[in-house]
Amino acid sequence: MSTIDYAEKIPNNVNLSEDRKLQRALETWQPHYLDWWRDMGPNGTPNYDVYLRTAISTEPDGWAQFGHVKMPDYRWGIFLAPPVADRKISFGAHKGESVWQEVPGEYRSSLRRLITIQGDTEPASVEQQRLLGATCPSLYDLRNIFQVNVEEGRHLWAMVYLLHAYFGRDGREEAEELLARRSGDADKPRILGAFNEATPDWLSFFMFTFITDRDGKYQLAALAESGFDPLSRTCRFMLTEEAHHLFVGESGVGRIIERACQVMKESKTEDLRKFGVIDLPTIQKYLNFHFSVTSDLYGAEVSTNAAGAFHAGLKGRFEETKIGDDHQLEDTPYGVTHYVDGNFKPIEVPALNALNERLRQDWIVDVAKGVDRWNKVIQRFGINFELKLPHVAFHRAIGHFSDIHVTPTGKVISAAEWNQNKDSWLPSDEDRAYVISLMGAAVTEPGKFANWIAPPARGINSQPVDFEYVRFA
């Protein structure tokens, strides 16, 4: 069993006490992290007892225990998945070689950048969500957002460990910067655009965890293929925790949809706003927004940076070893959609240069499956409405489509037409104001839920839905 030592000041399963220099460096960083958590973590919560899941081992069949914990006392630490014996690099120029336990000098800068970008997303999402507890729709949902928050904090620790352990002074400086940047800050924003967007309401939070955290799943899965074994092992364990975040998002939006359908059937009208419920067209607009903004996180469709990371063995594809090709892609083509002569059509480019797009397409397939499950909820109520993913070129700020205006169905239009109609496709100021207006005082009575969301089918860890998931001081 890859157990975790909670007797240590910093819980870990990497024998941290055997490297006193590294231990001292991380123990110096730890108070800065706790200061950041107090300043930018969930607002006003230090005395809450929250029913949280805590890792006790990194084995897939028994790594978590549940219990009420005060969040400032949560034992953040450093946990790597068990090593794979005789693991080989499975892609790129070093395919077939033994994985690296130390950073190859020629890839030092590129690898540090990959780790820093991943690390920057983790505290950013906590910052984006820090005020949502004040308007929680239930104790069940409050507990879930707190679970997401503490695990994003632990994922920050995962990247900071790698920076400290393998990149010397440069890594220590990067780790400090991860606590210095702030989501949405005009002077020192987070690195990636989607992590500077506001998350002012619970529909936005659920969409973020369903769509943007799913990008995190695919990025982590690609990094889990890395020839740098400490990064691979770190990301493999992070993926185990990430699954709950995706569940929170998908089930949260699903419950909003279920409540909308209930009221539509009871009232026999589509005008749900007079009942204080979020209507399906508004949910579609939020889906359009979060899908398009997250699409940009994958970067340009054709990228020499992505090609370089793959060729070097630093970052692979999703489930790399299951793909039936030579895993080097030196002479392999890949079709990437371009807008050419008034039409969208695939243009063959070297597959090495299309890795961003390959990962984006894998993500889109996964998102679409979740949307299909939401549509099954709507169908169950016999309502004639279907949620749809927008065209991949819709509302893009990065890549081939950033300089054209495209409708959700894929029609290219003029800037004037876009400005005239964009509020039909994206949340308008009125839509956002309405959704925010529903975010009233927190619903904190066990088993009670805000009017705009249905209860879940079951509770957490076999507890009843009306369990006291959060206890207030």
C-alpha positions in Angstrom: 0.0 0.0 0.0 1.3 3.5 -0.9 0.2 5.0 2.5 0.5 8.6 3.5 2.3 9.7 6.7 0.0 12.1 8.6 2.4 12.3 11.5 4.6 14.6 9.4 4.1 18.4 9.4 3.5 18.1 5.6 1.7 14.7 5.0 3.4 12.8 2.2 4.3 9.5 0.7 7.6 10.6 -0.8 9.8 10.1 2.3 10.2 13.9 2.6 11.9 13.5 6.0 14.9 11.9 4.3 15.6 15.1 2.3 16.0 17.8 5.0 16.9 20.6 2.6 13.7 20.0 0.6 11.6 19.5 3.7 12.8 22.9 5.1 12.1 24.6 1.9 8.5 23.3 1.7 8.0 24.0 5.4 9.0 27.6 4.6 6.5 27.7 1.8 3.7 26.2 3.9 2.8 29.3 6.0 2.6 31.4 2.8 0.2 28.8 1.4 -1.9 29.0 4.6 -1.9 32.8 4.4 -3.1 32.5 0.8 -5.9 30.1 1.9 -7.0 32.5 4.7 -7.1 35.4 2.3 -8.3 33.8 -0.9 -9.9 30.4 0.1 -13.6 30.0 0.9 -14.8 33.2 2.6 -15.7 33.2 6.2 -15.4 29.4 6.8 -12.5 28.8 9.3 -14.8 27.5 12.0 -17.0 25.3 9.9 -16.8 21.5 10.4 -17.1 20.0 6.9 -17.7 16.4 6.0 -14.6 16.0 3.8 -12.8 13.2 2.0 -9.1 12.8 2.9 -6.6 10.6 1.2 -5.2 7.8 3.3 -3.4 5.9 0.6 -2.8 6.4 -3.2 -4.1 2.9 -4.1 -7.2 3.1 -6.3 -9.2 0.7 -4.0 -9.0 2.4 -0.7 -7.4 5.8 -0.7 -10.0 8.0 1.1 -11.7 8.4 4.5 -14.6 10.7 5.4 -15.1 12.8 8.5 -15.9 16.3 9.7 -12.8 18.5 9.5 -12.3 22.3 9.8 -10.9 23.4 6.5 -7.8 25.3 7.9 -6.9 22.0 9.6 -7.2 19.9 6.4 -4.0 18.0 5.9 -2.8 19.2 2.5 0.3 17.2 1.4 2.3 15.5 -1.3 1.0 12.3 -2.7 2.3 10.4 -5.7 0.7 7.3 -7.3 2.7 4.1 -6.8 5.5 3.6 -9.3 5.1 1.3 -12.3 7.9 -1.2 -12.4 10.3 -0.9 -15.4 8.1 1.8 -16.9 9.2 3.0 -20.3 8.6 6.3 -22.2 5.8 5.4 -24.6 6.0 8.2 -27.2 8.2 10.7 -28.9 11.9 10.6 -29.7 12.7 8.7 -26.5 10.1 6.0 -26.9 11.2 2.8 -25.4 13.8 4.4 -23.0 13.4 4.1 -19.2 11.4 7.0 -17.7 13.4 9.8 -16.1 13.6 10.2 -12.3 15.5 13.5 -12.7 14.8 16.3 -15.1 16.8 16.0 -18.4 18.8 19.2 -18.7 17.8 19.9 -22.3 14.1 19.9 -21.3 14.4 21.7 -18.0 12.8 25.0 -19.1 9.9 23.4 -21.0 9.1 21.0 -18.2 9.1 23.7 -15.6 6.7 25.8 -17.8 4.3 22.8 -18.1 4.3 22.3 -14.3 3.9 26.0 -13.6 0.9 26.4 -15.9 -0.8 23.4 -14.4 -0.1 24.6 -10.9 -1.5 28.1 -11.7 -4.9 26.7 -12.5 -5.4 25.1 -9.1 -5.4 28.1 -6.8 -7.1 30.2 -9.5 -10.3 28.1 -9.4 -10.4 28.4 -5.6 -10.2 32.2 -5.9 -12.9 32.2 -8.5 -15.3 30.3 -6.2 -14.4 31.8 -2.8 -17.7 33.7 -2.3 -20.1 31.1 -3.4 -20.7 29.6 0.0 -22.8 32.6 1.0 -25.4 31.6 -1.5 -25.2 27.8 -1.4 -28.5 26.0 -2.4 -28.0 23.3 0.3 -25.6 21.9 2.8 -25.0 19.0 0.4 -23.8 21.5 -2.3 -21.8 23.5 0.2 -19.9 20.4 1.3 -19.3 19.6 -2.4 -17.8 23.0 -3.3 -15.6 22.8 -0.2 -14.4 19.3 -1.2 -13.5 20.7 -4.6 -11.7 23.7 -3.0 -9.5 21.6 -0.6 -8.5 19.2 -3.4 -7.6 22.1 -5.8 -5.4 23.3 -2.9 -3.8 19.9 -2.7 -3.2 19.9 -6.4 -1.4 23.1 -6.0 0.8 21.3 -3.4 1.5 18.6 -5.9 2.9 21.0 -8.5 4.8 23.0 -5.9 6.5 19.8 -4.6 7.8 19.1 -8.2 9.0 22.7 -8.6 10.8 22.6 -5.2 12.2 19.1 -5.6 13.5 19.2 -9.1 14.0 22.9 -10.2 16.1 24.5 -7.5 15.9 28.3 -7.1 13.9 28.7 -10.3 11.3 26.3 -9.0 11.1 28.0 -5.6 10.5 31.3 -7.3 7.8 29.8 -9.5 6.2 28.4 -6.4 6.1 31.8 -4.8 4.6 33.3 -7.9 1.8 30.7 -7.8 0.6 32.4 -4.5 1.2 35.9 -5.8 -1.0 35.9 -8.9 -4.8 36.4 -8.4 -7.7 35.4 -10.6 -9.0 38.4 -12.5 -6.4 40.7 -11.1 -5.6 43.6 -13.6 -1.9 43.7 -12.7 -1.1 40.1 -11.9 -3.8 37.8 -13.4 -3.7 34.0 -13.6 -1.8 32.6 -16.7 -4.8 31.2 -18.6 -7.8 33.3 -19.6 -10.6 31.0 -18.4 -9.2 31.2 -14.9 -9.6 34.9 -14.8 -13.4 34.8 -15.5 -15.8 35.6 -12.7 -17.8 32.7 -11.1 -20.6 34.7 -9.5 -23.3 32.1 -9.2 -23.8 28.4 -8.8 -24.9 27.7 -12.4 -21.5 29.1 -13.5 -19.7 27.0 -10.8 -21.5 23.8 -12.0 -20.7 24.6 -15.6 -17.1 25.3 -14.7 -16.6 22.0 -12.9 -18.4 20.1 -15.6 -16.6 21.7 -18.6 -13.4 23.4 -17.4 -12.4 20.8 -14.8 -12.9 18.3 -17.6 -10.2 20.2 -19.5 -8.2 19.6 -16.4 -8.9 15.9 -16.7 -7.5 15.8 -20.2 -4.5 18.0 -19.5 -3.6 15.8 -16.4 -4.1 12.6 -18.5 -1.7 14.0 -21.1 0.9 14.9 -18.4 0.4 11.5 -16.7 2.0 10.0 -19.9 5.1 12.1 -19.3 8.5 10.5 -19.5 9.4 12.5 -16.3 8.1 9.9 -13.9 7.5 12.1 -10.8 5.2 14.3 -12.9 3.4 11.2 -14.3 2.9 9.7 -10.8 1.7 13.0 -9.4 -0.9 13.5 -12.2 -2.2 9.9 -12.0 -3.2 10.5 -8.4 -4.6 13.9 -9.1 -6.9 12.3 -11.7 -8.4 10.1 -9.0 -9.5 13.2 -7.1 -10.6 15.1 -10.3 -13.4 12.6 -10.9 -15.4 14.0 -8.0 -15.1 17.5 -9.4 -16.6 16.4 -12.7 -19.4 14.6 -10.9 -20.2 17.8 -8.9 -20.5 19.8 -12.1 -22.5 17.3 -14.2 -24.9 16.4 -11.4 -25.3 20.0 -10.4 -26.4 21.2 -13.9 -28.5 18.1 -14.2 -30.4 18.9 -11.0 -31.0 22.5 -12.3 -32.4 21.0 -15.5 -34.6 18.6 -13.6 -36.1 21.4 -11.5 -36.8 23.4 -14.7 -38.5 20.5 -16.2 -40.6 19.8 -13.1 -41.9 23.4 -13.1 -42.5 23.4 -16.8 -44.7 20.3 -16.4 -46.5 21.6 -13.4 -47.1 25.1 -14.8 -47.5 24.1 -18.4 -45.4 27.1 -19.5 -41.9 27.8 -20.6 -41.8 31.1 -18.8 -40.0 29.9 -15.7 -38.5 33.1 -14.5 -41.8 34.1 -12.8 -41.4 30.9 -10.7 -37.8 31.7 -9.7 -36.3 28.8 -11.8 -33.6 28.8 -14.4 -35.1 28.1 -17.9 -33.5 25.8 -20.4 -32.6 28.4 -23.0 -30.6 30.2 -20.3 -28.8 27.0 -19.4 -28.0 26.6 -23.1 -26.4 30.1 -23.2 -24.2 29.2 -20.2 -23.2 26.0 -21.9 -22.2 28.0 -25.0 -20.1 30.4 -23.0 -18.2 27.9 -20.8 -17.7 25.5 -23.7 -16.2 28.2 -26.0 -14.0 29.8 -23.3 -12.7 26.4 -22.2 -12.0 25.4 -25.9 -9.4 28.2 -25.9 -7.5 26.6 -23.0 -6.2 24.0 -25.5 -4.4 26.7 -27.4 -3.9 27.1 -31.2 -5.0 24.2 -33.4 -1.5 24.0 -34.9 1.3 24.3 -32.4 5.0 23.8 -32.5 5.2 24.1 -28.7 2.9 21.1 -28.3 4.9 19.2 -31.0 8.1 19.9 -29.1 6.6 18.7 -25.8 5.5 15.4 -27.4 8.7 14.9 -29.3 10.7 15.4 -26.1 8.5 12.9 -24.2 7.2 15.5 -21.8 3.5 15.5 -22.5 1.6 12.8 -24.5 -1.9 12.3 -25.7 -5.0 11.2 -23.8 -4.5 7.4 -23.1 -1.4 7.4 -25.3 -0.7 3.7 -25.0 -4.2 2.8 -26.3 -3.7 4.7 -29.6 -2.9 2.5 -32.5 0.0 4.3 -34.2 3.8 4.5 -33.9 3.6 7.1 -31.1 6.2 9.2 -32.7 4.1 10.8 -35.5 7.1 11.9 -37.6 5.2 11.1 -40.9 1.6 11.0 -39.7 -1.0 13.5 -40.9 -4.0 14.7 -39.0 -7.1 16.6 -40.2 -7.6 20.0 -38.6 -10.7 22.1 -39.4 -10.0 25.4 -41.1 -12.2 28.0 -42.6 -11.3 28.2 -46.3 -13.2 29.8 -49.1 -16.4 30.2 -47.1 -16.4 26.6 -45.8 -15.2 24.7 -42.7 -13.2 21.7 -43.9 -10.4 19.5 -42.6 -6.9 20.3 -43.8 -4.2 17.7 -43.3 -1.3 18.9 -41.2 1.5 17.0 -39.5 0.0 15.1 -36.5 2.9 16.4 -34.3 1.7 19.9 -34.9 -2.0 19.1 -34.3 -1.7 17.7 -30.7 -3.7 20.5 -29.1 -6.5 19.9 -31.5 -6.4 16.1 -30.9 -6.7 16.7 -27.2 -9.5 19.2 -27.7 -11.4 16.8 -29.8 -11.1 14.0 -27.2 -12.4 16.5 -24.6 -15.4 17.5 -26.9 -16.4 13.9 -27.2 -16.5 13.5 -23.5 -18.4 16.8 -22.9 -20.9 15.7 -25.5 -21.6 12.5 -23.6 -22.4 14.5 -20.5 -24.8 16.8 -22.5 -26.5 13.7 -23.8 -27.1 12.6 -20.2 -28.7 16.0 -19.5 -30.9 15.6 -22.5 -32.1 12.3 -21.2 -33.4 14.2 -18.1 -35.4 16.5 -20.4 -36.7 13.6 -22.5 -37.9 11.8 -19.4 -40.2 14.7 -18.7 -41.4 14.6 -22.4 -40.3 18.2 -23.1 -39.3 19.1 -26.6 -36.0 20.8 -26.0 -32.4 19.6 -26.7 -29.2 21.1 -25.3 -26.5 21.2 -27.9 -22.8 22.0 -28.0 -22.0 25.0 -30.1 -19.7 24.7 -33.2 -16.1 24.5 -32.3 -15.5 27.9 -34.0 -18.1 29.7 -32.0 -16.9 32.6 -29.7 -13.2 31.7 -30.0 -10.5 34.1 -28.9 -7.5 31.8 -29.7 -6.5 29.9 -32.9 -7.8 29.7 -36.4 -11.3 31.0 -35.6 -10.4 34.0 -33.4 -10.8 36.5 -36.3 -14.2 35.4 -37.5 -17.7 35.5 -36.0 -19.6 32.2 -36.0 -23.1 31.3 -34.8 -23.6 28.2 -32.5 -24.7 26.3 -35.6 -21.5 27.1 -37.5 -22.6 30.0 -39.8 -20.0 32.7 -40.4 -21.5 36.1 -40.0 -20.4 39.8 -40.0 -19.3 41.6 -36.9 -22.5 43.7 -37.1 -24.7 40.6 -37.1 -22.7 39.1 -34.2 -23.1 42.2 -32.1 -26.8 42.3 -32.9 -27.4 38.7 -32.0 -24.8 37.6 -29.4 -27.2 38.0 -26.5 -29.3 35.3 -28.1 -26.3 32.9 -27.8 -24.4 34.0 -24.8 -25.6 35.0 -21.3 -26.7 38.7 -21.6 -26.4 41.1 -18.7 -30.1 40.5 -18.1 -29.6 36.7 -18.0 -26.6 37.0 -15.6 -28.5 39.4 -13.4 -31.5 37.1 -13.2 -29.4 34.0 -12.3 -27.5 36.0 -9.6 -30.9 37.3 -8.3 -31.7 33.6 -7.5 -28.6 33.3 -5.4 -30.2 34.3 -2.1 -29.2 33.6 1.4 -27.5 30.3 1.9 -29.9 27.3 2.5 -28.3 25.6 5.5 -31.1 23.5 7.0 -30.3 19.8 6.4 -32.4 18.3 3.7 -33.6 21.7 2.3 -32.8 23.0 -1.1 -33.2 26.3 -3.0 -36.2 26.5 -5.2 -34.1 26.5 -8.4 -32.4 23.1 -8.0 -33.7 19.6 -7.4 -32.3 17.4 -4.6 -29.7 14.8 -5.5 -30.7 11.2 -5.9 -28.4 10.2 -3.1 -26.0 11.6 -0.5 -22.2 11.5 -0.2 -20.5 8.3 1.0 -23.9 6.5 1.6 -25.0 9.3 3.9 -28.7 10.4 3.6 -29.4 13.6 1.6 -30.5 15.4 4.8 -27.2 14.6 6.6 -25.5 17.5 8.4 -22.7 17.8 5.8 -21.5 21.1 7.3 -21.6 22.1 10.9 -21.4 25.8 11.7 -19.7 27.3 14.8 
